[in-house]
Amino acid sequence: MDIDEFYVKTKNQFNRQQKFWFFALTCFNFYAPFHLIQVVFTGPPPKFNCTIGNQTFVDSCGGPGESCDSIMFDPDYPDSFVTTWSSSPCNTEVAQIVQMAFMLGVMFGALTLGPVSDAVGRKPVMIATLIGMVAFGCASSYAPALILYSILRSFVGICSAGCMISSFVLSSELVGPSVRGFCGNVFQTSFAVGIVGFSGLAFVIHNNWRMLSLACALIGVPLIFIAMCVPESPRWLYANAQASKGRATLKRLTGDVANDVEIQGPTATHHVEKLTMFKMLKLKFMLVLTQVISWFTNSVVYYALTLSAHQLGGNIYVSTCLSGLVEVPAYMITTIVIEKIGRRIPLVVAMVIAGVSCIVLVFTNGNLYVGLLGKMCIAAGFSIIYIHTSELFPTVVRNSGVGLCSSFARIGGVVASAFVGASNNQWQVISLGILAISSGLLNLTLPETLNKKLPETLDDLRSESGSYTRLLGDDEHVEEYEDEDDDSNDVEEFNRKKHNP
C-alpha cells in the first residue's frame, strides 16, 4: 500500500504525534509575515506637515518643482527608512524599491528552492532557509546604505520562499487525506495570526525601524531548533528510495503499526523516465497554466490589499491588524466549505467576490468594510489554491510544482509592490478586480480533488482512473481502481526487456 492508504487503514490520519508536528510547522508560517510585509511598518510614507512660505501642506510637498522650507513629522507615526535614505518625505519610490527587491528574492527562491527540496528533502531546506532569514535579517537591520539594504532584503526573500514552501508541503505530507484540507487552512490561519502579531510588535517598537527589523530577525532563532526536531516527510523518503528511513519516520509518527505493513513508494516508473516539471508541463500544460495564472492573481490582489491597508482609513496599526484578523473567519469558513463542497467551486466564488470588491472599492472611496471583504475573500482563495495545487501535482514533483506556482505568485508580489505608499491608483485597482474575476472563472476547468488520493507518478496523471483514486466508505477503506493506461503496459514491457535482454 502507499502512504495515503496506510494513514487511512491504520486510522492514523491525524493522531497525537501528527498534530504536534503539524502545529510546530505552523510556527514557520506565523513567522513569515514578519518579513513579507515588514515594509508596511519599516518603510511607510511618513505623516508630516510641509511649510512653503506662508502655506502649510499636510502629507504633501506642494506642487511640481516646489520644495519644503521646513518639515515637521508626526511623532506618533512609525519611524521609516524612507526618511533615512530619502531627502524628501514624498519620495515613496524608496519603499517600493525595497519591497520589489524583497519580492524578486521571494520569486527566485520559490523557483529554485522547490526543486532543491525535491532533491534533498523538505527538512534540510527548511533549516537552511531559517538560518538565512535570521542571518540576512540581522545584517539588513545594520545596513548603512539603501542599495545594501535592498540586496540583503532580497536574500531574506529568497530564504522566506524556501521556508514557506518546504514547511507547507511537509505539513501536508505528514497527515492523512481526510484532514489535509483542514490542515491547509489552519496552516494559512497561522499567517494571518502572524500579521496580527507583527502589527503588535511594530506598535511596541514604532520609533526605530532598525530595531524593529532586528527583532523580526531574532524571532526566528528558536524556530531553527524546532526545525531540527521536525521529522522528514515519509512520502518524500519513500519516493526517493529511502524506505528504511521512511519506515522509521512512520514508526515515529504512528508507532509499531508501521512494522506490520509494507509501504511502496512511487519508484516503479523511474526506470522508464525521470519525472521532471518539463514533462509535467508537456502532459498537463493547461492545468499548470491555469494554476500559475491563479497564483499570480491571488498574490497581487492579496498583497495589494495588505500593503495598502492603512489607506482604508484609521490607524496604520489597527488597519493592518484588522486586515490580518479578517482572514481568520475566512479560513474557518473555508475549512468547512472545502470539505463539504470541494476545492474548485469555493475557489472560484472567493476570487470572483474579491474581484468585485476591488471594483466597488474604487467607487466607495476606499471604504474600510469593502476593503476588508475583498481581503477576506482573496485570503480564502489563496488558502484554497495552496491546498488544491498540492493535491494536483504528483509527489515526485509536488514541491517543484508548488514552487513554480509560487514563483508566479511572487511576480504578483513584485507587481503589488507598486501599491506601497501609492495613491491615486484607482485604475490599477479596477484592473486587479477584472483579473481576479476572469482568472477565478478559469479555475472551472480544473478537476476536483476532494477526498481523493494524491497522485504519485506521471502515470497517475496520464490515467483518469489512476490520477485521483477516491477514498470511499463509512469505515474509510480504500477502493482500488485498475490503471488501464497504455503507459502501464509500456512500463511492464520495459522491465521485461531489461531483465530479459
C-alpha positions as CSV (number, residue, x, y, z in Angstrom):
1,M,0.0,0.0,0.0
2,D,1.0,3.6,-0.4
3,I,1.3,6.3,2.3
4,D,-2.3,7.6,2.0
5,E,-3.7,4.1,2.2
6,F,-1.5,3.4,5.3
7,Y,-2.8,6.5,7.0
8,V,-6.4,5.6,6.2
9,K,-6.3,1.9,7.0
10,T,-4.4,2.3,10.3
11,K,-6.6,5.2,11.3
12,N,-3.5,7.4,11.7
13,Q,-4.6,10.4,9.6
14,F,-4.2,13.0,12.4
15,N,-3.0,11.3,15.6
16,R,-1.3,13.0,18.6
17,Q,2.2,12.9,17.0
18,Q,0.9,14.2,13.7
19,K,-0.9,17.0,15.4
20,F,2.1,18.0,17.4
21,W,4.4,18.3,14.4
22,F,1.8,19.9,12.3
23,F,1.3,22.7,14.7
24,A,5.0,23.0,15.2
25,L,5.2,23.6,11.4
26,T,2.6,26.4,11.6
27,C,5.1,28.4,13.6
28,F,7.1,28.9,10.5
29,N,4.2,30.3,8.6
30,F,3.4,32.5,11.6
31,Y,6.9,33.9,11.3
32,A,6.6,34.6,7.5
33,P,4.7,38.0,7.6
34,F,7.3,39.4,9.9
35,H,9.4,39.6,6.8
36,L,6.9,39.5,3.9
37,I,5.0,42.7,5.0
38,Q,7.8,44.2,7.1
39,V,7.9,47.2,4.8
40,V,4.4,48.3,6.0
41,F,6.0,49.4,9.3
42,T,9.7,49.9,8.4
43,G,9.0,51.9,5.2
44,P,5.6,53.6,5.4
45,P,5.1,57.0,3.8
46,P,5.6,59.4,6.7
47,K,3.0,61.7,8.1
48,F,4.2,65.3,8.0
49,N,3.5,69.0,7.6
50,C,5.3,70.8,4.8
51,T,5.7,74.6,5.1
52,I,6.4,76.6,1.9
53,G,6.3,80.3,2.6
54,N,3.1,81.1,4.4
55,Q,1.4,77.9,3.3
56,T,1.3,74.5,5.1
57,F,0.7,71.3,3.3
58,V,-0.4,68.1,5.0
59,D,1.4,64.9,3.7
60,S,2.3,66.8,0.5
61,C,5.3,68.7,-0.7
62,G,3.3,71.3,-2.6
63,G,3.2,71.5,-6.4
64,P,5.7,70.2,-9.0
65,G,9.1,71.7,-8.6
66,E,8.4,73.0,-5.1
67,S,10.4,72.1,-2.0
68,C,9.6,72.4,1.6
69,D,11.1,75.2,3.6
70,S,10.5,73.2,6.8
71,I,9.1,69.7,7.6
72,M,7.5,68.6,10.8
73,F,6.9,64.8,11.1
74,D,4.1,63.2,13.1
75,P,5.9,61.7,16.2
76,D,3.2,59.0,16.6
77,Y,3.8,57.6,13.1
78,P,6.3,54.8,12.6
79,D,10.0,55.6,12.1
80,S,10.7,54.8,8.4
81,F,13.8,54.1,6.2
82,V,12.1,56.4,3.7
83,T,13.2,59.4,5.9
84,T,16.6,57.8,6.5
85,W,17.6,57.4,2.8
86,S,15.4,60.0,1.0
87,S,15.8,63.7,1.1
88,S,12.1,64.2,0.5
89,P,9.3,62.5,2.6
90,C,7.2,62.5,-0.6
91,N,9.6,60.0,-2.3
92,T,7.6,56.8,-1.8
93,E,9.6,55.1,-4.5
94,V,12.2,54.2,-1.9
95,A,9.8,51.8,-0.1
96,Q,8.6,50.4,-3.5
97,I,12.2,49.6,-4.5
98,V,12.9,47.8,-1.2
99,Q,9.7,45.7,-1.4
100,M,10.3,45.0,-5.1
101,A,13.8,43.7,-4.3
102,F,12.4,41.5,-1.5
103,M,9.7,40.1,-3.7
104,L,12.1,39.4,-6.5
105,G,14.1,37.4,-4.0
106,V,11.0,35.5,-2.9
107,M,10.3,34.8,-6.6
108,F,13.8,33.5,-7.2
109,G,13.7,31.4,-4.0
110,A,10.3,29.9,-4.9
111,L,11.6,28.9,-8.4
112,T,14.9,27.4,-7.3
113,L,14.4,26.0,-3.8
114,G,11.4,24.0,-4.7
115,P,13.4,21.6,-6.9
116,V,16.2,21.6,-4.3
117,S,13.7,20.5,-1.7
118,D,12.5,17.7,-4.0
119,A,16.1,16.6,-4.4
120,V,17.5,16.8,-0.8
121,G,14.3,16.8,1.3
122,R,12.0,19.2,2.9
123,K,13.7,19.4,6.3
124,P,17.3,20.4,5.2
125,V,15.9,23.2,3.1
126,M,13.7,24.4,5.9
127,I,16.6,24.5,8.4
128,A,19.0,26.3,5.9
129,T,16.4,28.9,4.9
130,L,15.5,29.7,8.5
131,I,19.2,30.3,9.3
132,G,19.4,32.5,6.2
133,M,16.3,34.5,7.3
134,V,17.8,35.2,10.7
135,A,21.3,36.0,9.4
136,F,20.4,38.2,6.5
137,G,17.6,39.8,8.5
138,C,20.0,40.8,11.3
139,A,22.5,42.1,8.7
140,S,19.9,44.2,6.9
141,S,19.0,46.0,10.1
142,Y,22.5,47.4,10.2
143,A,22.8,48.2,6.5
144,P,24.4,51.7,6.1
145,A,23.1,52.3,2.5
146,L,19.8,51.8,0.6
147,I,21.4,49.6,-2.1
148,L,23.0,47.2,0.5
149,Y,19.7,47.1,2.5
150,S,17.8,46.2,-0.7
151,I,20.3,43.4,-1.6
152,L,20.1,41.9,1.9
153,R,16.3,42.1,1.9
154,S,16.3,40.2,-1.4
155,F,18.3,37.4,0.3
156,V,15.8,37.4,3.1
157,G,13.1,37.0,0.4
158,I,14.9,34.0,-1.1
159,C,15.1,32.2,2.2
160,S,11.5,33.2,3.1
161,A,10.2,31.5,0.0
162,G,12.1,28.3,0.7
163,C,11.0,28.1,4.3
164,M,7.3,28.7,3.4
165,I,7.2,26.2,0.6
166,S,9.0,23.4,2.3
167,S,7.1,23.8,5.6
168,F,3.8,23.8,3.9
169,V,4.5,20.8,1.7
170,L,5.9,18.9,4.7
171,S,2.8,19.7,6.8
172,S,0.5,18.3,4.0
173,E,2.6,15.2,3.7
174,L,2.6,14.3,7.4
175,V,-1.2,13.9,7.6
176,G,-3.9,11.8,6.0
177,P,-6.1,12.8,3.1
178,S,-9.3,13.4,5.1
179,V,-7.7,16.1,7.2
180,R,-5.5,17.7,4.5
181,G,-7.9,20.4,3.7
182,F,-8.5,21.3,7.3
183,C,-4.7,21.4,8.0
184,G,-4.1,23.5,4.9
185,N,-6.5,26.1,6.2
186,V,-5.1,26.0,9.8
187,F,-1.6,26.5,8.3
188,Q,-2.8,29.6,6.4
189,T,-4.5,30.9,9.5
190,S,-1.1,31.0,11.2
191,F,0.0,33.5,8.6
192,A,-3.0,35.8,9.4
193,V,-2.2,35.5,13.1
194,G,1.4,36.4,12.2
195,I,0.1,39.6,10.7
196,V,-1.7,40.5,13.9
197,G,1.4,39.6,15.9
198,F,3.7,41.7,13.7
199,S,1.3,44.6,14.0
200,G,1.6,44.4,17.8
201,L,5.4,44.2,17.7
202,A,5.5,47.2,15.3
203,F,3.3,49.2,17.7
204,V,5.7,48.5,20.6
205,I,8.9,49.2,18.5
206,H,7.5,52.1,16.4
207,N,10.2,54.7,17.0
208,N,13.2,52.8,15.5
209,W,12.8,50.9,12.2
210,R,16.2,49.3,12.5
211,M,15.4,47.8,15.9
212,L,12.1,46.5,14.6
213,S,13.8,44.8,11.7
214,L,16.4,43.3,14.1
215,A,13.6,42.0,16.4
216,C,11.8,40.4,13.4
217,A,15.0,38.5,12.5
218,L,15.8,37.3,16.0
219,I,12.3,35.8,16.5
220,G,13.4,33.1,14.0
221,V,16.2,31.8,16.3
222,P,14.1,29.4,18.3
223,L,12.4,28.2,15.1
224,I,15.7,26.9,13.9
225,F,15.9,24.4,16.8
226,I,12.3,23.4,16.2
227,A,13.1,22.7,12.5
228,M,15.9,20.4,13.6
229,C,13.5,18.2,15.5
230,V,10.7,18.0,12.9
231,P,10.6,14.6,11.1
232,E,11.3,14.4,7.4
233,S,8.4,13.7,5.1
234,P,7.9,9.9,4.9
235,R,6.3,10.4,1.5
236,W,9.4,12.0,0.2
237,L,11.6,9.3,1.7
238,Y,9.7,6.5,0.1
239,A,9.6,8.4,-3.2
240,N,13.4,8.8,-3.1
241,A,14.2,5.1,-2.4
242,Q,14.9,5.6,1.3
243,A,12.4,3.0,2.6
244,S,14.2,2.3,5.8
245,K,14.2,6.0,6.9
246,G,10.6,6.3,5.7
247,R,9.6,3.3,7.8
248,A,11.4,4.8,10.8
249,T,9.6,8.1,10.3
250,L,6.3,6.4,10.0
251,K,7.0,4.5,13.2
252,R,7.9,7.8,14.9
253,L,4.5,9.2,13.8
254,T,2.2,6.2,14.2
255,G,4.0,3.7,16.5
256,D,4.7,0.0,15.9
257,V,1.8,-0.4,13.5
258,A,4.3,0.8,10.8
259,N,6.2,-2.5,11.3
260,D,3.2,-4.6,10.2
261,V,2.6,-3.2,6.7
262,E,4.6,-2.9,3.5
263,I,4.8,0.6,2.1
264,Q,5.5,1.0,-1.6
265,G,7.0,4.3,-2.9
266,P,6.4,5.6,-6.4
267,T,9.6,4.2,-7.9
268,A,8.4,1.7,-10.4
269,T,8.2,4.0,-13.4
270,H,11.6,5.7,-12.6
271,H,13.2,3.1,-14.9
272,V,11.2,4.4,-17.8
273,E,11.5,8.1,-17.3
274,K,12.8,10.6,-14.9
275,L,9.9,12.7,-13.9
276,T,10.5,16.5,-14.3
277,M,8.5,19.6,-14.3
278,F,9.2,19.8,-18.1
279,K,7.3,16.6,-18.7
280,M,4.6,17.7,-16.3
281,L,4.2,20.9,-18.4
282,K,4.1,18.8,-21.6
283,L,1.5,16.4,-20.2
284,K,-0.8,18.9,-18.4
285,F,0.0,22.3,-19.9
286,M,-3.4,23.8,-19.4
287,L,-3.6,22.6,-15.8
288,V,-0.2,24.2,-15.0
289,L,-1.1,27.4,-16.9
290,T,-4.4,27.8,-15.0
291,Q,-2.6,27.3,-11.7
292,V,0.2,29.9,-12.3
293,I,-2.3,32.5,-13.5
294,S,-4.5,31.9,-10.4
295,W,-1.5,32.1,-8.1
296,F,-0.3,35.3,-9.7
297,T,-3.8,36.8,-9.4
298,N,-4.3,35.8,-5.8
299,S,-0.9,37.1,-4.8
300,V,-1.1,40.5,-6.5
301,V,-4.6,41.2,-5.1
302,Y,-3.7,39.8,-1.6
303,Y,-0.5,41.9,-1.2
304,A,-2.0,45.0,-2.8
305,L,-4.8,45.0,-0.2
306,T,-2.4,44.1,2.6
307,L,0.3,46.7,1.8
308,S,-2.2,49.4,1.3
309,A,-4.4,48.5,4.3
310,H,-3.5,51.8,6.0
311,Q,-5.1,53.7,3.1
312,L,-8.5,52.3,4.1
313,G,-8.6,54.8,6.9
314,G,-7.8,54.7,10.6
315,N,-4.6,54.0,12.5
316,I,-1.9,52.1,10.5
317,Y,-1.5,49.5,13.3
318,V,-5.3,49.0,13.6
319,S,-5.9,48.8,9.9
320,T,-3.1,46.3,9.3
321,C,-4.2,44.3,12.3
322,L,-7.7,44.1,11.0
323,S,-6.5,43.0,7.6
324,G,-4.9,40.1,9.3
325,L,-7.8,39.3,11.7
326,V,-10.4,39.3,8.9
327,E,-8.5,36.3,7.4
328,V,-9.3,34.1,10.4
329,P,-13.0,33.8,9.8
330,A,-12.2,33.4,6.1
331,Y,-10.1,30.3,6.8
332,M,-12.6,29.0,9.3
333,I,-15.4,29.2,6.8
334,T,-13.2,27.8,4.1
335,T,-12.2,24.8,6.3
336,I,-15.9,23.8,6.4
337,V,-16.8,24.6,2.9
338,I,-14.0,22.8,1.1
339,E,-14.7,19.6,3.0
340,K,-18.5,19.8,2.1
341,I,-18.4,21.2,-1.4
342,G,-14.8,20.7,-2.6
343,R,-11.9,22.9,-3.6
344,R,-12.8,24.1,-7.1
345,I,-16.1,25.9,-6.7
346,P,-15.3,27.7,-3.4
347,L,-12.0,28.9,-5.1
348,V,-14.0,30.3,-8.0
349,V,-16.5,32.1,-5.8
350,A,-13.9,33.6,-3.5
351,M,-11.8,35.0,-6.3
352,V,-14.9,36.5,-8.1
353,I,-16.2,38.2,-4.9
354,A,-12.7,39.5,-4.2
355,G,-12.6,40.9,-7.8
356,V,-16.0,42.6,-7.4
357,S,-14.9,44.1,-4.1
358,C,-11.8,45.7,-5.7
359,I,-14.0,47.3,-8.3
360,V,-16.6,48.5,-5.8
361,L,-13.7,49.8,-3.6
362,V,-12.8,52.4,-6.2
363,F,-16.4,53.8,-6.3
364,T,-16.8,53.9,-2.5
365,N,-13.6,56.0,-1.9
366,G,-11.7,53.1,-0.2
367,N,-14.5,52.0,2.1
368,L,-13.0,50.0,5.0
369,Y,-15.6,47.3,5.1
370,V,-15.5,46.7,1.3
371,G,-11.7,46.5,1.5
372,L,-11.9,44.0,4.4
373,L,-14.5,41.9,2.4
374,G,-12.1,41.8,-0.5
375,K,-9.2,40.9,1.7
376,M,-11.2,38.1,3.4
377,C,-12.3,36.6,0.1
378,I,-8.8,36.7,-1.5
379,A,-7.3,35.2,1.6
380,A,-9.8,32.4,1.4
381,G,-8.9,31.9,-2.3
382,F,-5.2,31.9,-1.5
383,S,-5.8,29.3,1.2
384,I,-7.8,27.0,-1.2
385,I,-5.4,27.3,-4.0
386,Y,-2.5,26.1,-1.8
387,I,-4.4,23.0,-1.0
388,H,-5.8,22.5,-4.5
389,T,-2.3,22.8,-6.1
390,S,-0.6,20.5,-3.6
391,E,-3.3,17.8,-4.4
392,L,-3.0,18.2,-8.2
393,F,0.8,17.7,-8.6
394,P,2.3,14.2,-8.1
395,T,4.5,13.5,-5.2
396,V,7.9,13.4,-7.0
397,V,7.4,17.0,-8.3
398,R,5.0,18.3,-5.8
399,N,7.5,20.7,-4.2
400,S,8.7,21.8,-7.7
401,G,5.1,22.3,-8.8
402,V,4.2,24.4,-5.8
403,G,7.5,26.2,-6.2
404,L,6.7,27.0,-9.8
405,C,3.3,28.3,-9.0
406,S,4.7,30.2,-6.0
407,S,7.2,31.9,-8.2
408,F,4.4,33.4,-10.3
409,A,2.7,34.4,-7.1
410,R,5.9,36.3,-6.3
411,I,5.7,38.1,-9.6
412,G,2.3,39.2,-8.4
413,G,4.0,40.3,-5.2
414,V,6.5,42.3,-7.2
415,V,3.7,44.0,-9.1
416,A,1.9,44.6,-5.8
417,S,5.0,46.5,-4.5
418,A,3.8,49.5,-6.6
419,F,0.9,49.9,-4.0
420,V,3.4,50.6,-1.2
421,G,2.7,54.2,-0.2
422,A,1.0,54.9,-3.6
423,S,-2.1,57.0,-4.1
424,N,-4.4,57.7,-7.0
425,N,-4.3,54.1,-8.2
426,Q,-8.0,53.6,-9.0
427,W,-7.4,52.2,-12.4
428,Q,-4.9,49.7,-11.1
429,V,-7.4,48.5,-8.5
430,I,-10.1,48.1,-11.2
431,S,-7.6,46.1,-13.3
432,L,-7.0,43.8,-10.3
433,G,-10.7,43.3,-9.9
434,I,-11.2,42.3,-13.5
435,L,-8.2,40.0,-13.4
436,A,-9.5,38.3,-10.2
437,I,-12.9,37.7,-11.8
438,S,-11.6,36.3,-15.0
439,S,-8.9,34.0,-13.5
440,G,-11.3,32.8,-10.9
441,L,-13.7,31.6,-13.6
442,L,-10.7,29.9,-15.3
443,N,-10.5,27.5,-12.4
444,L,-13.7,25.9,-13.5
445,T,-11.6,23.9,-16.0
446,L,-9.6,22.2,-13.2
447,P,-10.5,18.8,-11.7
448,E,-11.9,18.4,-8.2
449,T,-9.6,16.8,-5.6
450,L,-11.8,16.4,-2.5
451,N,-11.2,13.1,-0.7
452,K,-9.0,11.8,-3.5
453,K,-5.7,10.1,-3.2
454,L,-2.7,12.2,-4.1
455,P,-1.2,11.4,-7.5
456,E,2.3,9.8,-7.0
457,T,3.8,9.5,-10.5
458,L,3.4,10.7,-14.1
459,D,1.3,7.6,-14.8
460,D,-1.3,8.8,-12.3
461,L,-1.7,12.0,-14.3
462,R,-1.9,10.1,-17.6
463,S,-4.7,7.8,-16.4
464,E,-8.1,9.2,-15.5
465,S,-8.6,6.3,-13.1
466,G,-5.1,6.4,-11.6
467,S,-4.9,10.1,-11.1
468,Y,-7.3,10.7,-8.3
469,T,-8.4,7.4,-6.6
470,R,-11.4,8.3,-4.3
471,L,-11.3,7.3,-0.7
472,L,-14.7,5.8,-0.1
473,G,-16.8,4.1,2.6
474,D,-18.0,4.9,6.0
475,D,-15.2,2.9,7.5
476,E,-12.7,4.9,5.4
477,H,-11.5,1.9,3.4
478,V,-9.8,2.4,0.1
479,E,-11.4,1.4,-3.1
480,E,-8.7,0.5,-5.6
481,Y,-9.1,1.1,-9.4
482,E,-7.1,-0.6,-12.1
483,D,-5.0,1.8,-14.1
484,E,-5.7,0.8,-17.7
485,D,-3.5,3.5,-19.3
486,D,-1.3,2.2,-22.1
487,D,1.8,3.6,-20.4
488,S,1.5,1.0,-17.7
489,N,1.9,-1.7,-20.4
490,D,5.0,0.2,-21.6
491,V,6.4,0.0,-18.1
492,E,5.9,-3.7,-17.9
493,E,7.4,-4.2,-21.4
494,F,10.4,-2.1,-20.5
495,N,11.0,-4.0,-17.3
496,R,10.6,-7.3,-19.1
497,K,13.2,-6.4,-21.7
498,K,15.5,-5.0,-19.0
499,H,15.6,-8.3,-17.0
500,N,15.4,-10.5,-20.2
501,P,17.7,-8.8,-22.8
